Amino acid sequence: MGLQALFFYLFAFVAIASAFMVIWAKNPVHSVLFLILVFFNAAGLFLLLGAEFLAMILLVVYVGAVAVLFLFVVMMLDIDFTELRAGVLEYAPIGALIGLILAAELIVVIGGSAISPEIAKTVAMPIPALTERTNTAALGDVLYTNYVYFFQIAGLVLLVAMIGAIVLTLKHRTNIKRQNISRQVARTPATAVEVIKVKPGQGVN
């Protein structure tokens, strides 16, 4: 067994074991930490396949943003997980039914699929050899040439979704003084300064 096969079995075993621990861990913080471990081992598997771009994206996006954000949310929110687990048995039959349906779909797809050797010859844009072009450069060539408009549309959709989430969650409180920039810009010396003439011996009310 070569070194590459050894690392493959190591990453795969740790990823599967960590995935099971995400489900079985009683502490949600531990579940998130095991999830981060799954992402790291999946990135290692991508590196073994020569897909270094996907490995880096998995670490930067999922580990660096999603998983860490989820970890901070779980740690900061005081959630009573004992109360949440109290009603798990009520939804167990529905969850088991959905799990059986998904398992049946996976068995049908994996068991009934037959990969033909001629499929590789019908690829419209085959990946060049690593000696000619790196994996990241090849993905960039396809993404920013053939699919550049779809890439821009996806960015606009994410931008609109982010703005919508901010607008929906923003709450204006009336008891807080806020800055009115348009009112400040429209001020004139006459409205900005008020001159009060105080007579001798009198104070300002």
C-alpha positions in Angstrom: 0.0 0.0 0.0 1.4 3.3 -1.1 1.6 6.5 0.9 -1.2 8.1 -1.0 -3.5 5.2 -0.2 -2.5 5.3 3.5 -3.4 9.0 3.7 -6.7 8.4 1.9 -7.8 5.7 4.4 -6.7 7.9 7.3 -8.6 11.0 6.1 -11.7 8.9 5.2 -11.8 7.1 8.5 -11.4 10.3 10.6 -14.0 12.1 8.4 -16.6 9.3 8.9 -15.9 8.9 12.6 -16.1 12.7 13.1 -19.4 12.8 11.1 -20.9 10.2 13.5 -19.7 12.2 16.5 -21.4 15.3 15.1 -24.7 13.4 15.5 -24.0 11.5 18.8 -22.2 14.3 20.7 -24.5 15.6 23.5 -22.8 19.0 23.7 -23.6 21.2 20.6 -20.2 22.9 20.9 -18.5 19.5 20.6 -20.7 18.8 17.6 -19.5 21.9 15.8 -15.8 21.1 16.6 -16.3 17.6 15.1 -17.9 19.2 12.1 -14.8 21.4 11.6 -12.7 18.2 11.8 -14.8 16.7 9.1 -14.2 19.7 6.9 -10.4 19.4 7.4 -10.3 15.8 6.5 -12.5 16.3 3.4 -10.1 19.0 2.3 -7.3 16.5 2.7 -9.2 14.1 0.4 -9.6 16.9 -2.1 -5.9 17.5 -2.0 -5.2 13.8 -2.7 -7.5 14.1 -5.8 -5.6 17.0 -7.1 -8.4 19.5 -6.4 -6.5 22.0 -4.3 -8.9 24.8 -5.2 -11.9 22.9 -3.7 -9.8 22.1 -0.6 -8.9 25.7 0.0 -12.5 26.8 -0.6 -13.7 24.2 1.9 -11.3 25.5 4.5 -11.8 29.2 3.9 -15.6 29.3 3.4 -16.9 26.4 5.6 -14.3 26.3 8.3 -13.3 29.9 8.4 -16.8 31.4 8.1 -19.8 29.0 8.5 -18.5 26.6 11.1 -16.8 29.3 13.2 -19.9 31.5 13.0 -22.1 28.6 14.1 -19.7 27.8 16.9 -19.9 31.4 18.2 -23.7 31.4 17.9 -24.0 28.2 19.9 -21.6 29.5 22.5 -23.1 32.9 22.9 -26.8 31.9 22.9 -28.1 30.4 26.1 -30.2 27.7 24.5 -31.9 25.1 26.7 -31.1 21.9 24.7 -32.6 19.7 27.3 -36.0 21.3 26.5 -35.4 20.9 22.8 -34.6 17.2 23.2 -37.7 16.6 25.1 -39.9 16.5 22.0 -37.5 14.5 19.8 -39.5 11.2 20.3 -42.6 12.9 18.9 -41.0 13.5 15.6 -39.0 10.2 15.5 -41.4 8.3 13.2 -41.4 11.2 10.6 -37.6 11.4 10.8 -37.2 7.7 10.4 -39.5 7.8 7.3 -37.5 10.6 5.7 -34.3 8.8 6.5 -35.6 5.6 4.8 -36.7 7.5 1.7 -33.2 9.2 1.4 -31.5 5.8 1.9 -33.6 4.3 -0.8 -32.9 7.1 -3.2 -29.1 6.7 -2.6 -29.3 3.0 -3.1 -31.2 3.4 -6.4 -28.8 6.1 -7.7 -25.5 4.4 -6.6 -26.7 0.9 -7.4 -28.4 1.6 -10.8 -25.8 4.0 -12.2 -23.4 2.5 -14.7 -20.5 4.7 -15.8 -19.5 4.1 -19.4 -15.9 4.3 -20.5 -16.9 6.5 -23.4 -18.2 9.3 -21.1 -14.8 10.8 -20.8 -14.6 11.4 -24.5 -17.9 13.3 -24.6 -16.8 16.0 -22.1 -17.2 19.5 -23.7 -14.4 21.1 -21.7 -12.0 18.4 -20.4 -9.6 19.3 -17.6 -6.0 19.8 -19.0 -3.1 17.8 -17.6 -1.5 19.2 -14.4 1.7 19.7 -16.4 0.0 22.1 -18.7 -2.4 23.9 -16.4 -3.0 23.8 -12.7 -6.4 22.9 -11.3 -7.1 26.4 -9.9 -6.1 28.1 -13.2 -8.3 25.7 -15.2 -11.3 26.4 -13.1 -10.7 30.1 -13.4 -10.5 29.9 -17.1 -13.9 28.2 -17.3 -15.5 30.2 -14.6 -14.5 33.7 -15.9 -14.9 33.0 -19.6 -17.8 30.6 -20.3 -19.7 31.2 -17.1 -18.8 34.8 -16.2 -22.4 36.1 -16.6 -23.7 33.3 -14.3 -21.0 34.1 -11.8 -22.0 37.8 -11.8 -25.7 36.9 -11.4 -24.9 34.6 -8.5 -23.0 37.5 -6.8 -26.0 39.8 -7.3 -28.4 37.2 -5.9 -26.2 36.9 -2.8 -25.9 40.6 -2.4 -29.7 41.0 -2.6 -30.1 38.2 -0.1 -27.7 39.9 2.3 -29.4 43.3 2.0 -32.8 41.6 2.5 -31.6 39.8 5.6 -30.2 43.1 7.1 -33.5 45.0 6.3 -35.7 42.2 7.8 -33.7 42.0 11.0 -33.0 45.7 11.5 -35.1 47.1 14.3 -35.4 50.9 14.8 -35.7 51.8 18.5 -37.4 55.1 19.2 -35.6 55.8 22.5 -32.1 56.1 20.8 -30.8 59.3 19.2 -29.6 58.6 15.7 -27.5 60.6 13.3 -29.4 62.4 10.5 -26.7 63.0 7.8 -29.0 64.9 5.4 -30.2 67.2 8.1 -26.6 67.9 9.1 -25.5 68.7 5.6 -28.5 71.0 5.0 -27.6 73.1 8.1 -26.8 76.8 7.6 -25.1 79.3 9.9 -28.5 80.7 10.8 -29.8 77.4 11.9 -26.6 76.0 13.4 -25.8 78.9 15.8 -28.3 80.6 18.0 -27.2 83.9 19.6 -28.8 84.7 22.9 -28.4 88.2 24.3 -28.3 88.1 28.0 -29.1 91.2 30.0 -26.6 92.1 32.8 -27.6 90.4 36.0 -29.7 87.7 34.4 -28.9 84.1 33.6 -29.9 81.9 30.7 -33.0 79.7 31.3 
